[in-house]
Amino acid sequence: MLGVYQRIYTLVMGVPRGKVATYGQIAKLAGCSARQAGYAMAVAPTDTVPWHRVINSRGQISIRSDGLIDAEQQRLLDNEGIQFDSKGRVDLIRFQWQGPDQSWWADQMLDPPLI
């Protein structure tokens, strides 16, 4: 059985290019809190986990501890065709990943959440 951080990372690796997921969405699928998902993303291995595809529930890039927006995250999302409005928000109706289907869970050898 995978630890919660690895489950979070596996889910985030399933978010396709050009889509985003929210911390809460990943948390619900991973069976943890949004805060725990945020902690996991803060220490995610950046070479394998597309950390930049996880944003907050308002459709925004979360503010860093120094009070600034992560320009690298915005650049990576821009490069994937994710569009931001004038207030720095992503249209979640258009760009939010709808989550894995049953076959994805089976392929990953994971049990889907009981939601």
N, C-alpha and C positions, 0 to 999 in steps of 0.2 A: 504494500500500500504506500502511495506517495505521501510525503509530507505536504503540508498546506502550501508552502512556498512553491514547491515543485508543481503542485496541481495548478496554482495560479499561473506559473510560467508556461505550463503546457497549454492552458486555455488562451493566454495572450499570444502564444505562437500560432494559434488557430485563427486569429483575427487577420483577415486577408488585407493585402495592400489596397489602399484606397478606402478603408473602413476604419472606424474607431469603436472602442468599447468604453464604458464608464467604469470607474472603480467599483461602484455599487453593483453593476451588472456582473463583473468578474467575480466579485465577492459572493454574490448569490449563487453563481454557478460553482464556485470553489467551496462553498459551505463555510464562509468566514465573514468577518466584518469588513466594511469598506476601508476602515482605518488599517486593518491588517493587510488588505490588498495594497494599500498605499505604501505601507512599510516594505512589503515585498518588492514592489516596483522600484522603490528608492535604492535597493541593493541588487537589482536584477543584473544578470550578466548581459551587458549591452551588445556583445558580439553575437548573441544567439536569440535574445528575447526582444521583440519589437516594442520596447517600452513606450515609445513615442505614440503608439496607437491607443493608449489609455488616457482618458481625460475625465474631467469631473462631470457631475450630473447636470450642470448648467451648460454643458457643451464647450467648456473653456479649458485651456491649459491651466493646471493648478499653479498657484503662485509658489515659488521656491521659498525656502527658509529665509533668504536674504531679501524677500519682498519683490523679487523680479519675476517676470515671465521667462520661461526657458526658451530662448531664441532658437536653440538647436532643435528642440521638439517642434516648434512651429515650422522651421525650415524643412525638417524631414516630412512633416505632414503636407506642407505645400508641394514638395516634390512628388508626393503620391496623389496629388490632385484634390486633396481635402481643402475645401474653401472655408474661409472665415468671414463673418460679416464685419461691419464697422465697429462692433463692440467686442470683437475677438472671439465670437462664438461660432461653433460648428453647428450646422443644421442636422440635428440627430435623426430627424425623420429621413433625411436623405443619406446620411453617411454612417449611421450606427449599424454595426454588425448585429445580425439577428440571432447570433449564438449558434452553437453546434447542433447538428442534427443527430439522430440516434446512431447512424453509422459512424460518425466521428467519434462518439463516446466509445463504441466498440473497437474502432481502429486504435484508439489510445489505450485500450484495456482499462478504462475508467468507468465507474458507475455514475450515471447522471444524477444530479441532485434531486432530492424529493421535494419539489416545489409545486 
